[in-house]
Amino acid sequence: MNERVKVFKAIGDETRIKILVLLSKKNICAKGIARHLNISEAAVSQHIKVLKDVDLIKGYKKGYYVMYDLNKEVLENAINFMNLLINDDISSINNKLDLQIKDFNISQCKVSCKAMKSCCKKFKEEEE
């Protein structure tokens, strides 16, 4: 799970999203990224480090330059995780991710809370 958190943190920056968009169109070096985004090469280098640390991008040497490319497998894993969330299946999420999250059940909430708090009242109204 920790790796997933790191991936989403890395994606959670606007400049890094722009870098990923650029890399989705073509392989490009840090200097090219800097030109396209109108930021310094030093800034690009810092963003590339974050993206490489979570394997979102790969670098390979081409002549004098290091070219960067998307690691689509890591992106696909993030998409699969998001699909689990969209499907709203806690037991499936628990099994696939080895988590211990209890499924929400309004009757269990009544028993465990012993008083209908505002969060439970909202769910009760939705059920009715």
DSSP file with accessible surface (Angstrom, degrees, kcal/mol):
  #  RESIDUE AA STRUCTURE BP1 BP2  ACC     N-H-->O    O-->H-N    N-H-->O    O-->H-N    TCO  KAPPA ALPHA  PHI   PSI    X-CA   Y-CA   Z-CA
    1    1 A M     >        0   0  100      0, 0.0     4,-2.0     0, 0.0     3,-0.3   0.000 360.0 360.0 360.0 -36.4    0.0    0.0    0.0
    2    2 A N  H  >  +     0   0  102      1,-0.2     4,-2.1     2,-0.2     5,-0.1   0.872 360.0  54.2 -58.2 -37.7    2.9    2.4    0.8
    3    3 A E  H  > S+     0   0  113      1,-0.2     4,-2.1     2,-0.2    -1,-0.2   0.894 106.4  52.2 -64.4 -39.0    4.0    2.3   -2.8
    4    4 A R  H  > S+     0   0   71     -3,-0.3     4,-2.4     2,-0.2    -1,-0.2   0.908 107.7  51.8 -62.9 -42.0    0.6    3.3   -4.0
    5    5 A V  H  X S+     0   0   61     -4,-2.0     4,-2.4     1,-0.2    -2,-0.2   0.932 109.2  50.3 -60.5 -43.6    0.6    6.3   -1.6
    6    6 A K  H  X S+     0   0   91     -4,-2.1     4,-2.3     1,-0.2    -1,-0.2   0.893 109.3  51.4 -62.9 -40.0    4.0    7.3   -3.0
    7    7 A V  H  X S+     0   0   12     -4,-2.1     4,-2.3     2,-0.2    -1,-0.2   0.947 111.5  46.4 -63.0 -47.1    2.7    7.1   -6.6
    8    8 A F  H  X S+     0   0   68     -4,-2.4     4,-1.2     1,-0.2    -2,-0.2   0.870 111.3  52.2 -67.3 -33.5   -0.4    9.3   -5.8
    9    9 A K  H  < S+     0   0  152     -4,-2.4    -1,-0.2    -5,-0.2    -2,-0.2   0.913 109.8  49.6 -64.5 -41.3    1.8   11.8   -4.0
   10   10 A A  H >< S+     0   0    2     -4,-2.3     3,-0.6     1,-0.2    -2,-0.2   0.896 112.3  47.1 -64.6 -38.3    4.1   12.0   -7.0
   11   11 A I  H 3< S+     0   0   36     -4,-2.3     2,-0.4     1,-0.2    -1,-0.2   0.742  92.8  83.9 -73.9 -19.1    1.1   12.5   -9.3
   12   12 A G  T 3< S+     0   0   69     -4,-1.2     2,-0.4    -5,-0.2    -1,-0.2   0.132  72.9  86.6 -77.6  26.0   -0.3   15.1   -6.9
   13   13 A D  S <> S-     0   0   48     -3,-0.6     4,-2.3    -2,-0.4     5,-0.2  -0.990  72.0-140.6-127.7 132.3    1.8   18.0   -8.4
   14   14 A E  H  > S+     0   0  139     -2,-0.4     4,-2.3     1,-0.2     5,-0.2   0.893 102.5  49.8 -59.7 -42.7    0.7   20.0  -11.4
   15   15 A T  H  > S+     0   0   36      1,-0.2     4,-2.3     2,-0.2    -1,-0.2   0.919 110.7  49.7 -65.1 -40.6    4.2   20.2  -12.9
   16   16 A R  H  > S+     0   0   39      2,-0.2     4,-2.5     1,-0.2    -1,-0.2   0.883 108.5  53.3 -67.8 -33.5    4.7   16.5  -12.6
   17   17 A I  H  X S+     0   0   70     -4,-2.3     4,-2.5     2,-0.2    -1,-0.2   0.936 108.6  50.2 -62.3 -43.6    1.3   15.9  -14.2
   18   18 A K  H  X S+     0   0   94     -4,-2.3     4,-2.6     1,-0.2    -2,-0.2   0.901 109.2  51.5 -62.2 -39.3    2.5   18.1  -17.1
   19   19 A I  H  X S+     0   0    0     -4,-2.3     4,-2.7     2,-0.2    -1,-0.2   0.933 109.6  49.6 -63.0 -43.7    5.7   16.1  -17.4
   20   20 A L  H  X S+     0   0   18     -4,-2.5     4,-1.4     1,-0.2    -2,-0.2   0.901 109.8  51.5 -62.9 -38.7    3.7   12.9  -17.6
   21   21 A V  H  X S+     0   0   83     -4,-2.5     4,-0.8     2,-0.2     3,-0.3   0.937 110.5  48.6 -63.0 -46.0    1.4   14.4  -20.3
   22   22 A L  H >X S+     0   0   32     -4,-2.6     4,-1.7     1,-0.2     3,-1.2   0.934 111.8  49.3 -57.6 -45.7    4.5   15.4  -22.3
   23   23 A L  H 3< S+     0   0    4     -4,-2.7    47,-0.5     1,-0.3    -1,-0.2   0.727 101.2  63.6 -70.0 -20.1    6.0   11.9  -21.9
   24   24 A S  H 3< S+     0   0   61     -4,-1.4    -1,-0.3    -3,-0.3    -2,-0.2   0.755 108.7  42.2 -72.6 -21.7    2.7   10.3  -23.0
   25   25 A K  H << S-     0   0  169     -3,-1.2     2,-0.3    -4,-0.8    -2,-0.2   0.805 130.5 -18.0 -91.9 -37.2    3.2   12.0  -26.4
   26   26 A K     <  -     0   0  113     -4,-1.7    -1,-0.3    42,-0.0     2,-0.3  -0.984  68.3 -93.4-164.4 158.3    6.9   11.3  -26.9
   27   27 A N        +     0   0   60     -2,-0.3     2,-0.3    -3,-0.1    42,-0.2  -0.614  53.1 173.6 -74.8 139.4   10.2   10.4  -25.2
   28   28 A I  E     -A   68   0A  12     40,-1.2    40,-2.0    -2,-0.3     2,-0.1  -0.988  28.6-118.9-150.6 153.0   12.0   13.6  -24.2
   29   29 A C  E  >  -A   67   0A  21     -2,-0.3     4,-2.3    38,-0.2     5,-0.2  -0.409  37.5-102.3 -89.0 170.2   15.1   14.8  -22.3
   30   30 A A  H  > S+     0   0   24     36,-0.6     4,-2.7     1,-0.2     5,-0.2   0.880 122.0  54.3 -61.1 -38.7   15.1   17.0  -19.3
   31   31 A K  H  > S+     0   0   76      1,-0.2     4,-2.2     2,-0.2    -1,-0.2   0.915 108.9  48.3 -63.4 -41.2   16.2   20.0  -21.4
   32   32 A G  H  > S+     0   0   11      2,-0.2     4,-2.6     1,-0.2    -2,-0.2   0.898 110.4  51.4 -64.8 -40.4   13.2   19.5  -23.7
   33   33 A I  H  X S+     0   0    0     -4,-2.3     4,-2.4     1,-0.2    -2,-0.2   0.938 109.0  51.5 -61.2 -44.8   10.9   19.2  -20.8
   34   34 A A  H  X>S+     0   0    9     -4,-2.7     5,-1.7     1,-0.2     4,-1.0   0.910 111.5  47.3 -59.6 -43.1   12.2   22.5  -19.4
   35   35 A R  H  <5S+     0   0  181     -4,-2.2     3,-0.3     1,-0.2    -1,-0.2   0.921 112.6  48.3 -64.6 -46.0   11.7   24.2  -22.7
   36   36 A H  H  <5S+     0   0  103     -4,-2.6    -2,-0.2     1,-0.2    -1,-0.2   0.869 120.8  36.3 -62.7 -38.0    8.1   22.9  -23.1
   37   37 A L  H  <5S-     0   0   38     -4,-2.4    -1,-0.2    -5,-0.2    -2,-0.2   0.477 103.3-127.8 -95.9  -4.4    7.1   23.8  -19.6
   38   38 A N  T  <5 +     0   0  150     -4,-1.0     2,-0.3    -3,-0.3    -3,-0.2   0.916  67.6 121.2  56.8  46.4    9.1   27.0  -19.4
   39   39 A I      < -     0   0   55     -5,-1.7    -1,-0.2    -6,-0.2    -2,-0.1  -0.876  68.8 -83.3-130.3 167.5   10.8   26.1  -16.1
   40   40 A S     >  -     0   0   69     -2,-0.3     4,-2.1     1,-0.1     5,-0.1  -0.306  29.8-122.7 -71.6 155.1   14.4   25.6  -15.2
   41   41 A E  H  > S+     0   0  102      1,-0.2     4,-2.6     2,-0.2     5,-0.1   0.839 114.2  58.4 -63.9 -31.9   16.3   22.4  -15.9
   42   42 A A  H  > S+     0   0   69      2,-0.2     4,-1.9     1,-0.2    -1,-0.2   0.913 106.1  47.8 -63.8 -41.4   17.1   22.3  -12.1
   43   43 A A  H  > S+     0   0   31      2,-0.2     4,-2.2     1,-0.2    -2,-0.2   0.924 111.6  50.2 -64.9 -42.7   13.3   22.3  -11.4
   44   44 A V  H  X S+     0   0    0     -4,-2.1     4,-3.1     1,-0.2     5,-0.2   0.923 107.1  55.3 -60.6 -43.0   12.8   19.6  -14.0
   45   45 A S  H  X S+     0   0   65     -4,-2.6     4,-2.2     1,-0.2    -1,-0.2   0.900 107.5  48.8 -58.0 -42.1   15.6   17.5  -12.5
   46   46 A Q  H  X S+     0   0  125     -4,-1.9     4,-1.7     2,-0.2    -1,-0.2   0.915 113.4  46.5 -65.7 -41.9   13.9   17.6   -9.0
   47   47 A H  H  X S+     0   0   30     -4,-2.2     4,-2.4     1,-0.2    -2,-0.2   0.905 110.7  52.6 -67.6 -39.9   10.5   16.6  -10.5
   48   48 A I  H  X S+     0   0    5     -4,-3.1     4,-3.0     1,-0.2     5,-0.3   0.906 105.6  55.2 -62.0 -40.3   12.1   13.8  -12.5
   49   49 A K  H  X S+     0   0  111     -4,-2.2     4,-2.4    -5,-0.2    -1,-0.2   0.933 108.8  47.3 -58.2 -45.4   13.8   12.5   -9.4
   50   50 A V  H  X S+     0   0   49     -4,-1.7     4,-1.0     1,-0.2    -1,-0.2   0.937 114.4  46.5 -62.4 -45.5   10.4   12.2   -7.7
   51   51 A L  H  <>S+     0   0    0     -4,-2.4     5,-2.4     1,-0.2     6,-0.8   0.879 114.0  47.7 -66.8 -37.4    8.8   10.5  -10.7
   52   52 A K  H ><5S+     0   0   88     -4,-3.0     3,-1.7     1,-0.2    -1,-0.2   0.874 103.0  62.7 -70.6 -35.8   11.7    8.1  -11.1
   53   53 A D  H 3<5S+     0   0  102     -4,-2.4    -1,-0.2     1,-0.3    -2,-0.2   0.786 110.9  38.7 -60.7 -28.6   11.7    7.2   -7.3
   54   54 A V  T 3<5S-     0   0   14     -4,-1.0    -1,-0.3    -3,-0.3    -2,-0.2   0.232 115.3-116.3-105.0  11.9    8.2    5.8   -7.7
   55   55 A D  T < 5S+     0   0   98     -3,-1.7    19,-0.3     2,-0.2    -3,-0.2   0.700  75.4 131.3  63.7  23.0    9.0    4.2  -11.1
   56   56 A L  S   <S+     0   0    0     -5,-2.4    15,-2.9    -6,-0.2     2,-0.3   0.794  75.8  27.1 -72.6 -27.6    6.5    6.4  -13.0
   57   57 A I  E    S-B   70   0A   3     -6,-0.8     2,-0.4    13,-0.3    13,-0.2  -0.942  70.5-150.4-132.0 157.4    9.1    7.2  -15.6
   58   58 A K  E     -B   69   0A 112     11,-2.9    11,-2.3    -2,-0.3     2,-0.4  -0.943   9.6-148.4-123.5 146.3   12.3    5.5  -16.8
   59   59 A G  E     +B   68   0A  33     -2,-0.4     2,-0.3     9,-0.2     9,-0.2  -0.904  15.2 178.6-114.3 144.2   15.4    7.1  -18.2
   60   60 A Y  E     -B   67   0A  92      7,-2.4     7,-3.2    -2,-0.4     2,-0.3  -0.994  31.2-110.3-143.2 146.8   17.7    5.7  -20.8
   61   61 A K  E     +B   66   0A 143     -2,-0.3     2,-0.4     5,-0.2     5,-0.2  -0.583  30.9 175.9 -79.3 132.1   20.8    7.1  -22.4
   62   62 A K  E >   -B   65   0A 131      3,-3.2     3,-1.6    -2,-0.3     2,-0.3  -0.852  65.1 -57.8-136.3  98.5   20.7    8.2  -26.0
   63   63 A G  T 3  S-     0   0   68     -2,-0.4    -1,-0.1     1,-0.3     0, 0.0  -0.478 120.2 -15.2  66.1-126.1   24.0    9.7  -27.1
   64   64 A Y  T 3  S+     0   0  191     -2,-0.3    -1,-0.3    -3,-0.1     2,-0.2   0.720 127.0  72.6 -81.1 -21.8   24.7   12.7  -24.8
   65   65 A Y  E <  S- B   0  62A 110     -3,-1.6    -3,-3.2   -36,-0.0     2,-0.6  -0.578  72.6-132.1-100.8 156.8   21.2   12.9  -23.4
   66   66 A V  E     - B   0  61A  51     -5,-0.2   -36,-0.6    -2,-0.2     2,-0.3  -0.941  28.4-154.9-101.8 121.1   19.1   10.9  -21.0
   67   67 A M  E     -AB  29  60A  30     -7,-3.2    -7,-2.4    -2,-0.6     2,-0.4  -0.731   5.0-143.4 -96.3 148.0   15.7   10.4  -22.5
   68   68 A Y  E     +AB  28  59A  27    -40,-2.0   -40,-1.2    -2,-0.3     2,-0.3  -0.867  17.8 178.8-117.5 147.2   12.6    9.8  -20.4
   69   69 A D  E     - B   0  58A  56    -11,-2.3   -11,-2.9    -2,-0.4     2,-0.1  -0.971  33.0 -99.3-142.3 151.8    9.6    7.5  -21.0
   70   70 A L  E     - B   0  57A  15    -47,-0.5     2,-1.0    -2,-0.3   -13,-0.3  -0.466  21.4-137.8 -70.4 144.4    6.5    6.6  -19.1
   71   71 A N    >>  -     0   0   20    -15,-2.9     4,-1.4     1,-0.2     3,-0.7  -0.849  23.0-174.0 -98.7  93.3    6.3    3.4  -17.1
   72   72 A K  H 3> S+     0   0  130     -2,-1.0     4,-2.7     1,-0.2     5,-0.2   0.780  74.7  66.6 -65.3 -25.1    2.8    2.4  -18.2
   73   73 A E  H 3> S+     0   0  129      2,-0.2     4,-2.1     1,-0.2    -1,-0.2   0.921 101.8  47.4 -62.9 -42.4    2.7   -0.6  -15.9
   74   74 A V  H <> S+     0   0   24     -3,-0.7     4,-1.9   -19,-0.3    -1,-0.2   0.914 112.7  49.5 -66.1 -40.0    2.8    1.7  -12.8
   75   75 A L  H  X S+     0   0   43     -4,-1.4     4,-2.3     1,-0.2    -2,-0.2   0.908 109.2  52.0 -64.8 -39.9    0.1    3.9  -14.3
   76   76 A E  H  X S+     0   0  112     -4,-2.7     4,-2.7     1,-0.2    -2,-0.2   0.893 107.2  52.9 -64.1 -38.5   -2.1    0.8  -15.0
   77   77 A N  H  X S+     0   0   76     -4,-2.1     4,-2.0     2,-0.2    -1,-0.2   0.899 109.1  49.6 -62.7 -39.0   -1.7   -0.3  -11.4
   78   78 A A  H  X S+     0   0   10     -4,-1.9     4,-2.3     2,-0.2    -2,-0.2   0.910 111.1  49.5 -66.0 -40.1   -2.9    3.1  -10.2
   79   79 A I  H  X S+     0   0   97     -4,-2.3     4,-2.5     2,-0.2    -2,-0.2   0.922 109.0  52.0 -64.5 -43.1   -5.9    2.9  -12.6
   80   80 A N  H  X S+     0   0   92     -4,-2.7     4,-1.8     1,-0.2    -1,-0.2   0.897 109.3  50.3 -60.7 -40.0   -6.7   -0.6  -11.3
   81   81 A F  H  X S+     0   0   23     -4,-2.0     4,-1.8     2,-0.2    -1,-0.2   0.933 109.9  49.7 -63.0 -45.4   -6.7    0.7   -7.8
   82   82 A M  H  X S+     0   0   80     -4,-2.3     4,-2.5     1,-0.2    -2,-0.2   0.894 107.4  55.2 -62.1 -37.4   -9.0    3.6   -8.7
   83   83 A N  H  X S+     0   0   72     -4,-2.5     4,-2.3     1,-0.2    -1,-0.2   0.879 104.2  54.1 -63.6 -36.3  -11.3    1.1  -10.4
   84   84 A L  H  X>S+     0   0   20     -4,-1.8     5,-1.0     2,-0.2     4,-0.6   0.919 110.3  47.0 -61.1 -42.0  -11.5   -0.9   -7.1
   85   85 A L  H ><5S+     0   0   81     -4,-1.8     3,-0.9     1,-0.2    -2,-0.2   0.908 111.1  50.9 -65.7 -41.3  -12.6    2.3   -5.4
   86   86 A I  H 3<5S+     0   0  122     -4,-2.5    -2,-0.2     1,-0.2    -1,-0.2   0.896 105.7  55.7 -64.3 -38.1  -15.1    3.1   -8.0
   87   87 A N  H 3<5S-     0   0  113     -4,-2.3    -1,-0.2    -5,-0.2    -2,-0.2   0.618  98.5-143.2 -73.0 -12.1  -16.7   -0.3   -7.8
   88   88 A D  T <<5 +     0   0  132     -3,-0.9     2,-0.7    -4,-0.6    -3,-0.2   0.850  47.3 146.1  58.2  37.6  -17.2    0.3   -4.0
   89   89 A D     >< +     0   0   69     -5,-1.0     4,-2.3     1,-0.2    -1,-0.2  -0.820  23.4 179.6-111.0  92.6  -16.4   -3.3   -3.1
   90   90 A I  H  > S+     0   0   34     -2,-0.7     4,-3.1     1,-0.2     5,-0.2   0.889  80.9  53.9 -63.5 -38.8  -14.6   -3.2    0.3
   91   91 A S  H  > S+     0   0   65      1,-0.2     4,-2.4     2,-0.2    -1,-0.2   0.919 110.2  47.7 -64.5 -38.7  -14.2   -7.0    0.5
   92   92 A S  H  > S+     0   0   22      2,-0.2     4,-2.7     1,-0.2     5,-0.3   0.917 112.6  48.9 -65.7 -42.4  -12.5   -7.1   -2.9
   93   93 A I  H  X S+     0   0   15     -4,-2.3     4,-2.5     2,-0.2     6,-0.3   0.938 111.3  50.1 -61.6 -46.1  -10.2   -4.2   -1.9
   94   94 A N  H  X>S+     0   0   29     -4,-3.1     5,-1.1     1,-0.2     4,-1.1   0.921 114.3  44.8 -58.5 -44.1   -9.3   -5.9    1.4
   95   95 A N  H  <5S+     0   0  137     -4,-2.4    -2,-0.2    -5,-0.2    -1,-0.2   0.936 118.3  40.5 -67.9 -47.7   -8.5   -9.1   -0.4
   96   96 A K  H  <5S+     0   0  148     -4,-2.7    -1,-0.2     1,-0.2    -2,-0.2   0.820 127.1  32.4 -73.3 -31.3   -6.4   -7.6   -3.2
   97   97 A L  H  <5S-     0   0   21     -4,-2.5    -1,-0.2    -5,-0.3    -2,-0.2   0.409 102.0-123.0-108.1   1.1   -4.6   -5.0   -1.1
   98   98 A D  T  <5 +     0   0  133     -4,-1.1     2,-0.3    -5,-0.2    -3,-0.2   0.948  59.0 149.8  55.3  51.6   -4.4   -7.0    2.2
   99   99 A L      < -     0   0   34     -5,-1.1     2,-0.3    -6,-0.3    -1,-0.2  -0.712  48.5-138.3-107.7 164.8   -6.2   -4.3    4.1
  100  100 A Q        +     0   0  171     -2,-0.3     2,-0.5     2,-0.0    -6,-0.0  -0.582  44.7 146.2-123.0  68.7   -8.4   -4.6    7.2
  101  101 A I        -     0   0   86     -2,-0.3     2,-0.2   -11,-0.2    -7,-0.1  -0.911  42.7-132.8-107.4 128.4  -11.2   -2.2    6.5
  102  102 A K        -     0   0  188     -2,-0.5     2,-0.1     1,-0.1    -2,-0.0  -0.567  23.8-112.6 -80.0 142.1  -14.6   -3.1    7.8
  103  103 A D        -     0   0  102     -2,-0.2     2,-0.4     1,-0.1    -1,-0.1  -0.464  36.1-110.8 -69.9 142.0  -17.6   -2.8    5.4
  104  104 A F        +     0   0   97     -2,-0.1     2,-0.4     4,-0.0    -1,-0.1  -0.622  41.7 171.9 -80.7 128.8  -20.0    0.0    6.5
  105  105 A N     >  -     0   0   70     -2,-0.4     4,-2.2     1,-0.1     3,-0.3  -0.976  29.9-145.2-138.8 123.9  -23.3   -1.3    7.7
  106  106 A I  H  > S+     0   0   11     -2,-0.4     4,-2.2     1,-0.2     5,-0.1   0.873 101.0  53.1 -61.2 -36.2  -25.9    1.1    9.3
  107  107 A S  H  > S+     0   0   62      1,-0.2     4,-1.6     2,-0.2    -1,-0.2   0.899 109.6  48.5 -68.3 -36.8  -27.2   -1.5   11.7
  108  108 A Q  H  > S+     0   0  109     -3,-0.3     4,-3.0     1,-0.2     5,-0.3   0.881 108.8  55.0 -66.2 -35.9  -23.6   -2.2   13.0
  109  109 A a  H  X S+     0   0   12     -4,-2.2     4,-2.8     1,-0.2     5,-0.4   0.916 104.8  52.8 -63.1 -42.0  -23.2    1.6   13.3
  110  110 A K  H  X S+     0   0   96     -4,-2.2     4,-1.4     1,-0.2    -1,-0.2   0.912 114.5  42.2 -58.7 -43.1  -26.2    1.8   15.5
  111  111 A V  H  < S+     0   0  111     -4,-1.6    -2,-0.2     2,-0.2    -1,-0.2   0.937 118.4  42.9 -71.5 -46.3  -24.8   -0.9   17.8
  112  112 A S  H  < S+     0   0   91     -4,-3.0    -2,-0.2     1,-0.2    -3,-0.2   0.856 119.7  41.4 -73.6 -33.5  -21.2    0.4   17.9
  113  113 A C  H  < S-     0   0   48     -4,-2.8    -1,-0.2    -5,-0.3    -2,-0.2   0.793  82.6-158.5 -82.2 -29.0  -22.0    4.1   18.3
  114  114 A K  S  < S+     0   0  190     -4,-1.4     2,-0.3    -5,-0.4    -3,-0.1   0.487  77.5  57.3  60.6  -0.4  -24.9    3.5   20.8
  115  115 A A  S    S-     0   0   49     -6,-0.3     2,-1.0    -5,-0.1     5,-0.1  -0.914  95.4-114.4-154.0 131.7  -26.0    7.0   19.7
  116  116 A M        -     0   0   52     -2,-0.3     2,-0.1     4,-0.1    -6,-0.1  -0.555  38.2-163.2 -71.7 102.6  -26.9    8.0   16.2
  117  117 A K     >  -     0   0  121     -2,-1.0     4,-2.3     1,-0.1     3,-0.3  -0.323  36.8 -94.4 -76.6 171.4  -24.2   10.6   15.4
  118  118 A S  H  > S+     0   0  102      1,-0.2     4,-1.9     2,-0.2     5,-0.1   0.863 124.4  55.0 -60.8 -34.8  -24.7   13.0   12.5
  119  119 A C  H  > S+     0   0   73      1,-0.2     4,-1.5     2,-0.2    -1,-0.2   0.925 111.3  44.4 -65.5 -40.9  -22.7   10.7   10.1
  120  120 A a  H  > S+     0   0    0     -3,-0.3     4,-2.4     1,-0.2    -2,-0.2   0.876 108.9  56.6 -70.9 -36.6  -25.0    7.7   10.8
  121  121 A K  H  X S+     0   0  111     -4,-2.3     4,-2.5     1,-0.2    -1,-0.2   0.907 104.5  53.7 -61.3 -39.7  -28.2    9.8   10.6
  122  122 A K  H  X S+     0   0  122     -4,-1.9     4,-1.9     1,-0.2    -1,-0.2   0.932 110.6  45.6 -60.8 -45.8  -27.2   10.9    7.1
  123  123 A F  H  X S+     0   0   82     -4,-1.5     4,-1.8     1,-0.2    -1,-0.2   0.884 110.6  53.9 -67.0 -35.4  -26.8    7.2    6.0
  124  124 A K  H  X S+     0   0   79     -4,-2.4     4,-1.5     1,-0.2    -2,-0.2   0.935 108.5  49.2 -63.8 -43.4  -30.1    6.3    7.7
  125  125 A E  H  < S+     0   0  136     -4,-2.5    -1,-0.2     1,-0.2    -2,-0.2   0.895 109.8  52.0 -63.5 -37.3  -31.9    9.0    5.7
  126  126 A E  H  < S+     0   0  119     -4,-1.9    -1,-0.2     1,-0.2    -2,-0.2   0.843 107.6  52.4 -67.8 -34.4  -30.3    7.8    2.5
  127  127 A E  H  <        0   0  125     -4,-1.8    -1,-0.2    -5,-0.1    -2,-0.2   0.826 360.0 360.0 -69.4 -33.3  -31.5    4.3    3.1
  128  128 A E     <        0   0  168     -4,-1.5    -3,-0.1    -5,-0.2    -4,-0.0   0.058 360.0 360.0 -76.2 360.0  -35.1    5.3    3.7
